[in-house]
């Protein structure tokens, strides 16, 4: 799996993947779908990206993380 930290945007994690939310509930992202996590801090739907980085001139580099 590759996790993409988009330049000036969110962390994008492709499915299939399972994550646990702050309340301890597990959620599954299906194959072919993605989950995008906010990095800018302006999303109204944290921890998920809602595109607010575009309106707030968020600046950061892109990074690709590879997992086993």
C-alpha contacts under 8 A as a table, 3 or more apart, distances in Angstrom:
res1	aa1	res2	aa2	distance
1	X	14	X	7.44
1	X	66	X	6.12
1	X	67	X	5.60
1	X	68	X	7.07
2	X	13	X	7.25
2	X	14	X	7.46
2	X	64	X	6.68
2	X	65	X	5.67
2	X	66	X	4.61
2	X	67	X	6.29
3	X	11	X	7.02
3	X	12	X	5.89
3	X	13	X	4.98
3	X	14	X	7.08
3	X	64	X	5.91
3	X	65	X	5.01
3	X	66	X	6.28
3	X	67	X	7.71
4	X	11	X	5.71
4	X	12	X	5.08
4	X	13	X	6.63
4	X	62	X	7.45
4	X	63	X	6.15
4	X	64	X	4.68
4	X	65	X	6.25
5	X	9	X	7.21
5	X	10	X	6.06
5	X	11	X	4.29
5	X	12	X	6.19
5	X	61	X	7.92
5	X	62	X	5.27
5	X	63	X	4.91
5	X	64	X	6.01
5	X	65	X	7.66
6	X	9	X	4.86
6	X	10	X	5.55
6	X	11	X	6.07
6	X	12	X	7.18
6	X	61	X	7.19
6	X	62	X	4.64
6	X	63	X	6.67
7	X	10	X	7.87
7	X	59	X	7.46
7	X	60	X	5.59
7	X	61	X	4.59
7	X	62	X	3.86
7	X	63	X	7.46
8	X	53	X	7.04
8	X	54	X	7.99
8	X	57	X	7.96
8	X	58	X	5.49
8	X	59	X	4.73
8	X	60	X	4.70
8	X	61	X	6.37
8	X	62	X	7.25
9	X	38	X	7.50
9	X	39	X	6.81
9	X	40	X	7.40
9	X	51	X	7.94
9	X	53	X	6.14
9	X	54	X	7.79
9	X	58	X	7.28
9	X	60	X	7.53
10	X	36	X	5.76
10	X	37	X	5.33
10	X	38	X	4.97
10	X	39	X	5.44
10	X	40	X	7.66
10	X	49	X	6.21
11	X	36	X	5.48
11	X	37	X	4.98
11	X	38	X	6.65
11	X	39	X	6.94
12	X	34	X	6.56
12	X	35	X	5.83
12	X	36	X	4.45
12	X	37	X	6.44
13	X	17	X	7.95
13	X	34	X	5.51
13	X	35	X	5.28
13	X	36	X	6.34
14	X	17	X	7.07
14	X	29	X	7.67
14	X	31	X	7.31
14	X	32	X	7.04
14	X	33	X	6.09
14	X	34	X	4.27
14	X	35	X	6.45
15	X	28	X	7.93
15	X	29	X	5.00
15	X	30	X	5.06
15	X	31	X	4.43
15	X	32	X	6.02
15	X	33	X	5.45
15	X	34	X	5.54
15	X	35	X	7.64
16	X	28	X	7.09
16	X	29	X	5.33
16	X	30	X	4.68
16	X	31	X	4.27
16	X	32	X	7.34
16	X	33	X	7.48
17	X	28	X	5.78
17	X	29	X	5.27
17	X	30	X	6.97
17	X	31	X	7.87
18	X	26	X	6.57
18	X	27	X	5.49
18	X	28	X	4.28
18	X	29	X	6.16
19	X	26	X	5.60
19	X	27	X	5.43
19	X	28	X	6.50
20	X	23	X	7.84
20	X	24	X	5.57
20	X	25	X	5.34
20	X	26	X	4.33
20	X	27	X	6.20
21	X	24	X	5.31
21	X	25	X	5.42
21	X	26	X	6.47
21	X	27	X	7.58
22	X	25	X	7.46
29	X	33	X	6.27
29	X	34	X	6.59
29	X	35	X	7.00
30	X	33	X	5.50
30	X	34	X	7.77
35	X	48	X	7.50
36	X	48	X	5.72
36	X	49	X	5.50
37	X	46	X	7.65
37	X	47	X	5.61
37	X	48	X	4.34
37	X	49	X	5.08
38	X	41	X	6.36
38	X	42	X	7.81
38	X	43	X	6.48
38	X	46	X	6.56
38	X	47	X	5.67
38	X	48	X	5.15
38	X	49	X	4.27
38	X	50	X	7.61
39	X	49	X	7.76
40	X	43	X	7.41
40	X	52	X	7.68
40	X	53	X	5.74
40	X	58	X	6.03
41	X	46	X	7.81
42	X	52	X	5.78
42	X	53	X	6.87
42	X	56	X	7.68
43	X	46	X	5.52
43	X	47	X	7.55
43	X	48	X	7.02
43	X	49	X	5.79
43	X	50	X	5.48
43	X	51	X	7.16
43	X	52	X	5.49
43	X	53	X	7.74
44	X	50	X	6.88
45	X	48	X	5.49
45	X	49	X	6.73
45	X	50	X	6.40
46	X	49	X	6.75
49	X	52	X	7.26
51	X	54	X	5.93
51	X	55	X	7.65
52	X	55	X	5.32
52	X	56	X	6.31
53	X	56	X	5.15
53	X	57	X	6.11
53	X	58	X	5.12
54	X	57	X	5.72
54	X	58	X	6.76
